[in-house]
Structure formats: structure tokens, C-alpha cells
Amino acid sequence: MSSAVRQAGSRYQVVTRRVPLASQQETDFVDITDVVNGVVRASGVCDGIVVVFTTHTTAGIVINEAEPLLLDDLRRRLEQFAPRAARYDHDDLSVRTVNVEPNERMNGHAHCQRLMIGASETIPVADGVMLLGRWQRIFFLDLDGPRPREVLIQIQGV
């Protein structure tokens, strides 16, 4: 087990990386665990934390099991919470006047589903390794795919 206190020569550091990715489905669980592991290893941080964050309001970061039937269950539950086919004022561009871009996506459902999911996860790092449980994987969850996206990974520690 790693010591919580490093010798005086240890230097606190913060390393931040933007990692591009692309979802393949409307609701897509993209397993980014290996990508995050690579960034942690390359950072040289031995003990600290890694924060995985999305800058998108229609995507989230979740830790869960990479079991296909479970992921299908989760997709169905999100759809039940905020169905894609329901009416959303956000999608009514005849009345909406704020934050409207050309080729605006009809994604009110994704914003509502996002209420159930966090924008980030924080994972402890000890001896240069993320302390995830046996079945835990880190997912970028796109609720408005498929499309190009990015994730921010920040490692802090010594």
C-alpha cells in the first residue's frame, strides 16, 4: 500500500489533457478506462487523484460495469426518464431565442437525461495506479450521439 506522505523532495503537480473521442450511437457508453490509465501513467503522478470531466451538457462521465446487458438496461431507463420522442420546449426553435446555433440539434431529451448523470468522476491514484474496483470501468456517456466529442482528464498529486 502506498504511503500517504511522500518525502520532502516530492513535487505536487497538475497535468491536464484534452482527449478527442467519437460516439457511435445515439446513447453511447464509450469505455475510456484505458485512455485514462494511459494519461495517469504518462503524468508521472504516483499518489493523488484523477478527475475525468466532460464539457458537454448532453454527455456525462460514469463509473459502472462494462456488461453489455447492463448497459442496455441503463439505456432503456434513461429513455424512460426522458423519452427522445417527447415534446421539449428546448427543441421548439420557433420560441427559443437563447443559445441557438445553425443546424441546432433536437436534444431536449439528452439535457433532461443528463440530470441523472454527473459531469465528472474522481478516482484515487496510489502507486501510479487508479484504485478502481474489480468491475469498475470509466465511461463517457453520450446522450446525443453519434458525434465528435472530447473529455478532459486532470491528474493531481505527487
Secondary structure, DSSP 8 states (H G I E B T S, - for coil): ---SS--TT---EEEEEEEEEE--SSSEEEE-HHHHHHHHHHHT--SEEEEEEE--TTEEEEEEE--HHHHHHHHHHHHHHS-TTS--GGG-TTT--SS--TT----HHHHHHHTTS-SEEEEEEETTEE---TTEEEEEEESS-SSEEEEEEEEEE-
